[in-house]
Amino acid sequence: MTALPWTRKPLVGFDLETTGLNVDEDRIVTGSVVRWGGPLPTEARTWHSDLGGAEISANATAIHGITTEEARAEGRPAAAVVAAIVAALSEYAAHAYPIVVMNAPFDLTILERECARYGVPSIWGATPVVLDPWVLDRRLDRYRKGKRTLLDLCHHYRVKLEGGAHNSEVDAKAACGVTWKIGQRYPWVGREDVGELHEMQVRWARELHEDRRAWQIERFGEAVESPWDWPFIPAPTGVEA
């Protein structure tokens, strides 16, 4: 019997809103895990963190609308939030559902650093497979002009953002919708084994990274050098989270 393609099975969207953009230092503000698509109804879970003593930058508040004071007053203990997110993702990974993460190296690296910070086992103990709509879109439609933010991809693939961007639950659902549309638009991708597709994205992401470095060198004479990998950035050697 032929196995169902991944486009006919549930996807698991994952998204974070954070205190800032530094993956080694910034913290989770909200995190959402959403089971989306397939034969099952959508199931969304969202956790709000008290930040564990950290503060939300003004720039981050301007994006997601959550202040430090609100997070500390309304959030759960940060360690408990990290553990709950990992438990939810690990549960779905055990069912072989792919984890959909827009720009995976940001959200998954933040989560890894938070796990190390609070002594929570990594989700990679469950060996999840990841689908990243940013990588898929950049590889499959690489010469299309324009930006590739989640909002841009939603417009391009005609996916509705329910409630507006920069809400972790809304963004997690939208990332699933975009990824599903990519699987429909490129039938060979929709038929591909998700484990093989994960490994393809490892290669594609590396090629995209190297292309960007080459463009920076050509344009500016040098490239911005910083640790990078996909789907997450390993912790710097000898540096504690």
Buried (B, 14 or more C-beta within 10 A) or exposed (E): EEEEBBBEBBBBBBBBBBBBEEBBEBBBBBBBBBBBBBEEEEEBBBBBBBBBEBBBBEEBBEBBEBBBEBBBEEBEEBBBBBBBBBBBBBBBBEEEBBBBBBBBBBBBBBBBBBBBBBEBEBBBEBEBBBBBBBBBBBBBEEEEEEEBEBBBBBEBBEBEBEEEBBBBBBBBBBBBBBBBBBBEEBEEBBBBEBEEBBEBBEEBBBEBBEEEBEEBEEEEEEBEEEEBEBBBBEBEEEEEE
